[in-house]
Amino acid sequence: MIGISCIIEENGLFKNINEGDAKELFSAEAKDIHFDKFDFENNTFIDFVDYLDFQEYQKYIFFVGGSLQRIYKLVQFLETELEETDFCIVDDNLEVKHGDFELIDMLQPLKDMFQLEKEKAKLSHMQYLRNGLMTLFSGVYPAVINKRTLKHLYVENCNVIQNIEPDVYYNMAVNSSVFIDQSIEEIELNSNDLKDIPNIILLNNSVPSFQKEDLTSLDVEELEELISKFKNSGVIDNKESKKAIFDYATMTKTSTNNRLFVYSDGIFNDYLKENIISKNIKLNYFDIVSKYQNNEEQDKVEAMIKNIIPMMYNLAASFKGGATTFTTPYTKNKLDLVVDSIVEFKLIGIQNNRGCFVYNIRTNKVFETDETFLEILEADLKNNQSYLKDRFKDQYDAIMNEYKGLVEHA
């Protein structure tokens, strides 16, 4: 059986082409050809090997649009692990770049759709890398990411990288990054030092929109005060307009096992080196995993509050200068905060020296509004209709109809 994976590569990231479009390639008669769509975000290089071994493909084709750089490293790794499978790389000009593939004509229908996908990928993939570095240093990973899949490996310098066991890289997600904390001008590596690393390699000046100066350090007491102030008043005071907090997840005990930090003096769970895993940096992956520290189970509402604060902190950074007051189910504004249940919500109220706004979490859009709307939003989020009826009396129905219309289109 032949497997075909249709992907875009930009900035080292792999993205699957839309499955429905790709399946149009294959006629009903092509029963020995299978369109393959592997989850590069949540599965490791080793997972990929196990998956391909189970599928028993005789030939596996990567049909790739974009920069075609890391795909060669991926195929090199797969070929060392799967001797029974022949791997090929074909670019979007239908040119065979690696291996042998005779059925080029069958890929013709997909050729034109690559161009649009490539242009979109150039922008989205760089933003992905920037967001990824923010998660590396803050420890705050999206809920959709497998909590036990290693996504980022921080390496202090090029001398350290030569002491890391290769199986650490292979047990990281296929779309994962190794961040070496040196610039291209400082680093002293030759091609052989990195040839066996199939991950994305980033230096500290690889992503123009990211710099560590965008994050701030807080001690435990300062962070506890920030959380308490947010709960009791809705206020986030981010005077320096920092976008995130170093090791926030570790400090709030909400961290996952998605990141590791390797320094010359040890392997750590965090950037600030407060939680050491081992002083021996030559540990293999499973020895490292055996030393992971698991977080204690937290109250669900408290955990929810800790999970939303990084987003509020980042939003506050976009409104430069002064404090920002947020309206959520878990902040005390005009009404007490919710303390006994999980509330699903998509809108957040924002008030500061620039005015009143609403942020839609799902669409990532901000709309200008007024204090009355924020007051209604708070009561709605806290399911306190009696407050609104007392507040607006005979106007209640008309005002609520207008509010619901605005919420629907927000």
C-alpha positions as CSV (number, residue, x, y, z in Angstrom):
1,M,0.0,0.0,0.0
2,I,1.1,3.6,-0.8
3,G,0.6,6.4,1.7
4,I,0.5,10.0,0.7
5,S,0.8,12.9,3.1
6,C,0.1,16.4,1.6
7,I,1.6,19.1,3.6
8,I,2.9,22.7,3.6
9,E,6.2,23.5,5.2
10,E,7.1,27.0,6.2
11,N,9.6,28.1,8.9
12,G,10.0,24.4,9.6
13,L,6.4,23.8,10.6
14,F,4.3,21.1,8.9
15,K,0.6,21.7,8.2
16,N,-1.7,19.2,6.6
17,I,-3.5,20.2,3.4
18,N,-7.3,20.1,3.8
19,E,-8.3,16.4,3.8
20,G,-11.4,16.8,1.7
21,D,-9.4,18.5,-1.1
22,A,-6.6,16.0,-1.0
23,K,-8.9,13.0,-1.2
24,E,-10.2,14.2,-4.6
25,L,-6.8,13.0,-5.9
26,F,-7.7,9.4,-5.6
27,S,-10.1,7.5,-7.8
28,A,-12.2,4.7,-6.7
29,E,-9.9,2.3,-8.6
30,A,-6.8,3.4,-6.6
31,K,-7.5,1.1,-3.7
32,D,-3.9,0.6,-2.8
33,I,-3.3,4.4,-2.3
34,H,-4.2,5.9,1.0
35,F,-4.4,9.6,1.9
36,D,-2.7,10.1,5.2
37,K,-3.1,12.9,7.7
38,F,-0.9,12.6,10.8
39,D,-1.3,14.9,13.8
40,F,2.1,16.6,13.9
41,E,1.1,18.7,16.9
42,N,0.4,16.1,19.5
43,N,2.4,13.1,18.3
44,T,6.1,12.5,18.6
45,F,8.7,11.3,16.0
46,I,8.6,7.9,17.7
47,D,4.8,7.9,17.5
48,F,5.1,8.6,13.8
49,V,7.4,5.6,13.4
50,D,5.1,3.3,15.3
51,Y,2.1,4.5,13.3
52,L,3.8,4.0,9.9
53,D,5.1,0.6,11.0
54,F,1.6,-0.5,12.0
55,Q,0.1,0.8,8.7
56,E,2.7,-1.4,6.8
57,Y,3.1,1.0,3.9
58,Q,5.5,-0.2,1.2
59,K,5.9,3.4,-0.1
60,Y,5.2,6.7,1.6
61,I,5.1,10.0,-0.3
62,F,5.4,13.5,1.2
63,F,3.8,15.9,-1.3
64,V,5.2,19.2,0.0
65,G,4.6,22.8,-0.8
66,G,6.7,25.6,0.7
67,S,10.3,25.8,1.8
68,L,11.2,22.1,1.9
69,Q,13.9,22.2,4.5
70,R,13.0,20.2,7.6
71,I,11.2,17.6,5.6
72,Y,14.5,16.2,4.5
73,K,15.5,15.7,8.2
74,L,12.2,14.0,9.0
75,V,12.6,11.6,6.1
76,Q,16.2,10.9,7.0
77,F,15.0,10.0,10.6
78,L,12.2,7.8,9.3
79,E,14.5,5.9,6.9
80,T,16.8,4.9,9.7
81,E,13.8,3.5,11.7
82,L,11.7,1.9,8.9
83,E,13.8,0.0,6.5
84,E,10.8,-1.8,4.9
85,T,9.2,1.5,3.7
86,D,10.4,3.6,0.8
87,F,10.1,7.3,1.4
88,C,9.7,10.0,-1.3
89,I,9.5,13.8,-1.3
90,V,7.7,15.5,-4.2
91,D,7.4,19.3,-4.4
92,D,4.5,21.3,-5.6
93,N,6.0,21.6,-9.1
94,L,5.7,17.8,-9.2
95,E,9.5,17.4,-9.1
96,V,10.7,14.4,-7.2
97,K,13.2,15.7,-4.6
98,H,14.0,12.5,-2.8
99,G,13.4,8.8,-3.6
100,D,11.6,7.3,-6.5
101,F,8.0,7.9,-7.5
102,E,6.5,7.0,-10.8
103,L,2.9,8.1,-10.4
104,I,3.5,11.9,-10.5
105,D,0.5,12.6,-12.7
106,M,-1.9,11.6,-10.0
107,L,-0.8,14.6,-7.9
108,Q,-1.6,17.1,-10.7
109,P,-5.0,18.2,-9.3
110,L,-3.5,19.5,-6.0
111,K,-0.8,21.6,-7.7
112,D,-2.7,24.9,-7.9
113,M,-4.1,24.9,-4.4
114,F,-0.6,25.0,-2.8
115,Q,0.1,28.6,-3.8
116,L,-2.7,30.1,-1.7
117,E,-1.9,27.8,1.2
118,K,1.8,28.8,1.1
119,E,1.1,32.5,1.3
120,K,-1.2,32.0,4.3
121,A,1.3,29.7,5.9
122,K,4.2,32.3,5.8
123,L,2.3,34.6,8.1
124,S,0.5,32.0,10.3
125,H,3.6,29.9,10.9
126,M,5.8,32.7,12.1
127,Q,3.0,33.8,14.5
128,Y,2.8,30.1,15.6
129,L,6.5,30.2,16.5
130,R,6.2,33.4,18.3
131,N,3.3,32.2,20.4
132,G,5.2,29.0,21.0
133,L,8.1,30.8,22.5
134,M,5.7,32.7,24.8
135,T,4.4,29.4,26.0
136,L,7.9,28.0,26.5
137,F,8.9,30.8,28.9
138,S,5.5,31.2,30.6
139,G,4.6,27.5,30.7
140,V,1.0,28.3,29.7
141,Y,0.1,25.9,26.9
142,P,-3.3,25.7,25.1
143,A,-5.7,23.1,26.4
144,V,-5.8,21.3,23.0
145,I,-2.1,20.2,23.4
146,N,-1.5,16.8,24.9
147,K,-0.1,17.7,28.4
148,R,2.5,15.0,28.2
149,T,3.9,15.7,24.8
150,L,7.2,17.7,24.9
151,K,6.8,20.7,22.6
152,H,9.7,22.9,23.5
153,L,13.3,22.2,24.7
154,Y,15.3,25.2,26.0
155,V,19.1,24.8,25.6
156,E,21.4,27.3,27.4
157,N,24.0,27.3,24.6
158,C,25.6,25.3,21.8
159,N,28.0,23.6,24.2
160,V,25.1,22.1,26.1
161,I,23.3,20.8,23.0
162,Q,26.1,18.3,22.3
163,N,25.4,16.5,25.7
164,I,21.7,15.9,25.2
165,E,20.6,12.4,24.4
166,P,19.1,12.0,20.9
167,D,16.1,10.1,22.2
168,V,15.0,13.4,23.9
169,Y,14.5,15.0,20.5
170,Y,12.7,11.9,19.1
171,N,10.2,11.9,21.9
172,M,9.2,15.5,21.2
173,A,6.2,16.4,19.0
174,V,7.0,16.4,15.3
175,N,6.0,20.1,15.3
176,S,8.3,21.0,18.2
177,S,11.1,23.5,18.7
178,V,14.6,23.3,20.2
179,F,15.5,26.9,21.4
180,I,19.2,27.6,21.7
181,D,19.6,30.8,23.8
182,Q,22.2,32.4,21.6
183,S,22.1,34.6,18.5
184,I,23.3,33.5,15.0
185,E,26.3,35.8,15.6
186,E,27.2,34.1,18.9
187,I,26.6,30.5,18.1
188,E,29.5,28.2,17.2
189,L,28.0,25.1,15.6
190,N,28.7,23.2,12.4
191,S,26.2,21.3,10.4
192,N,27.1,18.0,12.0
193,D,26.1,19.2,15.5
194,L,22.5,19.6,14.4
195,K,22.2,16.9,11.6
196,D,20.5,14.4,13.9
197,I,18.0,16.8,15.3
198,P,14.8,16.6,13.3
199,N,13.0,19.3,15.3
200,I,12.7,23.0,14.4
201,I,15.9,24.8,15.5
202,L,15.4,28.3,16.9
203,L,18.0,30.8,18.1
204,N,17.1,33.8,20.3
205,N,16.9,36.1,17.3
206,S,15.2,33.6,14.9
207,V,11.7,35.0,15.4
208,P,11.7,38.8,14.9
209,S,8.4,39.4,16.8
210,F,9.6,37.6,19.9
211,Q,12.0,38.8,22.6
212,K,12.4,37.7,26.2
213,E,12.1,41.3,27.3
214,D,8.3,41.0,26.6
215,L,8.0,38.8,29.7
216,T,8.4,39.8,33.4
217,S,9.5,38.0,36.5
218,L,7.4,38.0,39.6
219,D,8.1,36.3,43.0
220,V,5.4,34.1,44.6
221,E,4.1,36.9,46.8
222,E,3.7,39.3,43.9
223,L,1.9,36.8,41.9
224,E,-0.5,35.9,44.7
225,E,-1.2,39.6,45.1
226,L,-1.9,39.9,41.4
227,I,-4.4,37.0,41.5
228,S,-6.1,38.2,44.6
229,K,-6.5,41.7,43.2
230,F,-7.9,40.3,39.9
231,K,-10.5,38.2,41.8
232,N,-11.6,41.0,44.2
233,S,-11.7,43.9,41.8
234,G,-11.1,42.7,38.3
235,V,-8.0,44.8,38.1
236,I,-4.8,43.8,36.3
237,D,-2.0,46.5,36.8
238,N,0.5,45.9,34.0
239,K,2.3,49.2,34.0
240,E,5.3,47.9,31.9
241,S,2.9,46.4,29.3
242,K,4.6,43.0,29.6
243,K,2.9,40.2,27.6
244,A,3.5,37.3,29.9
245,I,5.1,36.2,33.2
246,F,8.1,33.9,33.3
247,D,7.2,30.4,34.7
248,Y,3.6,31.5,35.5
249,A,2.3,27.9,35.2
250,T,5.0,26.5,37.4
251,M,4.4,29.1,40.1
252,T,0.6,28.6,40.1
253,K,1.0,24.8,39.9
254,T,-0.9,24.6,36.6
255,S,2.1,23.5,34.6
256,T,2.1,20.6,32.1
257,N,4.9,18.4,30.8
258,N,5.3,20.3,27.5
259,R,8.7,22.0,28.2
260,L,12.1,21.3,29.5
261,F,15.1,23.5,30.2
262,V,18.7,22.2,29.8
263,Y,21.5,24.3,31.4
264,S,25.1,23.4,31.8
265,D,24.4,22.6,35.5
266,G,21.2,20.5,35.1
267,I,17.8,19.8,33.6
268,F,14.9,21.9,35.0
269,N,11.2,22.2,34.8
270,D,11.3,26.0,34.6
271,Y,13.3,28.9,33.0
272,L,14.2,30.5,36.4
273,K,15.8,27.2,37.6
274,E,13.6,26.8,40.7
275,N,12.6,23.2,40.0
276,I,15.5,20.9,39.1
277,I,14.9,17.5,37.5
278,S,18.5,16.3,37.5
279,K,22.0,17.7,37.7
280,N,22.9,15.1,35.0
281,I,22.1,16.6,31.6
282,K,22.9,13.3,29.8
283,L,19.7,11.6,31.0
284,N,17.6,9.8,28.4
285,Y,14.0,10.8,27.8
286,F,12.4,8.2,30.0
287,D,14.7,8.8,32.9
288,I,13.7,12.5,32.7
289,V,10.0,11.6,32.6
290,S,10.3,9.4,35.6
291,K,11.5,12.5,37.6
292,Y,8.7,14.8,36.5
293,Q,6.8,16.5,39.3
294,N,3.0,16.1,39.0
295,N,0.8,18.9,40.2
296,E,-1.7,18.4,43.0
297,E,-5.4,18.5,42.0
298,Q,-6.8,22.0,42.5
299,D,-10.2,23.4,43.1
300,K,-11.8,23.7,39.6
301,V,-12.9,27.3,40.0
302,E,-9.5,28.3,41.4
303,A,-7.8,26.5,38.5
304,M,-10.1,28.3,36.0
305,I,-9.1,31.7,37.5
306,K,-5.4,30.8,37.2
307,N,-5.9,29.6,33.6
308,I,-7.6,32.9,32.4
309,I,-5.2,35.3,34.1
310,P,-2.4,35.0,31.4
311,M,-4.9,36.0,28.8
312,M,-6.0,39.0,30.9
313,Y,-2.4,40.0,31.5
314,N,-1.7,39.9,27.8
315,L,-4.8,41.9,27.0
316,A,-3.8,44.5,29.6
317,A,-0.4,44.9,27.8
318,S,-2.2,46.1,24.7
319,F,-3.7,49.0,26.6
320,K,-0.5,50.7,27.5
321,G,-0.3,52.8,30.7
322,G,-2.4,52.3,33.8
323,A,-4.6,49.6,35.2
324,T,-7.2,47.6,33.3
325,T,-10.4,46.3,34.9
326,F,-11.9,43.1,33.5
327,T,-15.4,41.8,33.8
328,T,-15.6,38.0,34.0
329,P,-17.6,35.5,36.0
330,Y,-14.6,35.2,38.4
331,T,-14.1,38.9,39.2
332,K,-15.9,41.0,41.7
333,N,-17.1,44.2,40.0
334,K,-20.6,45.3,41.0
335,L,-21.5,41.7,41.9
336,D,-19.7,39.0,43.8
337,L,-17.6,36.6,41.8
338,V,-18.7,33.0,41.0
339,V,-17.1,30.6,43.5
340,D,-18.9,27.3,43.1
341,S,-19.3,26.5,39.4
342,I,-17.5,26.6,36.0
343,V,-19.0,29.1,33.7
344,E,-18.6,28.9,29.9
345,F,-18.2,32.3,28.4
346,K,-16.9,33.9,25.2
347,L,-17.0,37.7,26.1
348,I,-14.8,39.6,28.5
349,G,-15.5,43.2,29.6
350,I,-12.6,45.6,29.6
351,Q,-12.4,49.1,31.1
352,N,-9.5,51.5,31.3
353,N,-8.4,55.0,30.7
354,R,-9.2,54.5,27.0
355,G,-12.8,53.6,27.5
356,C,-15.0,50.4,27.7
357,F,-14.5,47.4,25.4
358,V,-15.6,43.8,24.9
359,Y,-13.2,41.1,23.9
360,N,-14.5,38.0,22.1
361,I,-12.3,35.0,23.1
362,R,-13.4,32.9,20.2
363,T,-12.9,35.4,17.4
364,N,-10.0,37.4,19.0
365,K,-11.8,40.6,18.3
366,V,-12.3,43.8,20.4
367,F,-15.4,46.0,20.3
368,E,-15.9,49.4,21.9
369,T,-18.9,49.7,24.2
370,D,-20.1,51.5,27.3
371,E,-20.3,51.0,31.1
372,T,-24.0,50.0,30.9
373,F,-23.2,47.1,28.6
374,L,-20.4,46.0,30.9
375,E,-22.8,46.1,33.8
376,I,-25.3,43.9,31.9
377,L,-22.6,41.6,30.8
378,E,-21.4,41.0,34.3
379,A,-24.9,40.1,35.6
380,D,-25.4,37.9,32.6
381,L,-22.2,36.0,33.1
382,K,-23.1,35.5,36.7
383,N,-26.7,34.5,35.9
384,N,-28.1,37.3,38.1
385,Q,-31.2,38.4,36.2
386,S,-32.8,39.7,39.4
387,Y,-30.1,42.4,39.7
388,L,-30.9,43.6,36.1
389,K,-34.7,43.6,36.7
390,D,-34.2,45.8,39.8
391,R,-31.7,48.0,37.9
392,F,-33.8,48.6,34.8
393,K,-37.4,47.9,36.0
394,D,-39.8,48.6,33.1
395,Q,-37.0,49.0,30.6
396,Y,-35.7,45.5,31.4
397,D,-37.2,43.6,28.4
398,A,-36.2,46.3,25.8
399,I,-32.7,46.6,27.2
400,M,-32.1,42.9,27.3
401,N,-33.3,42.4,23.7
402,E,-30.9,45.1,22.6
403,Y,-28.1,43.4,24.7
404,K,-28.8,40.0,23.2
405,G,-28.6,41.4,19.7
406,L,-25.3,43.0,20.4
407,V,-23.9,39.8,22.0
408,E,-25.0,37.7,19.0
409,H,-23.0,39.8,16.6
410,A,-20.0,40.6,18.9
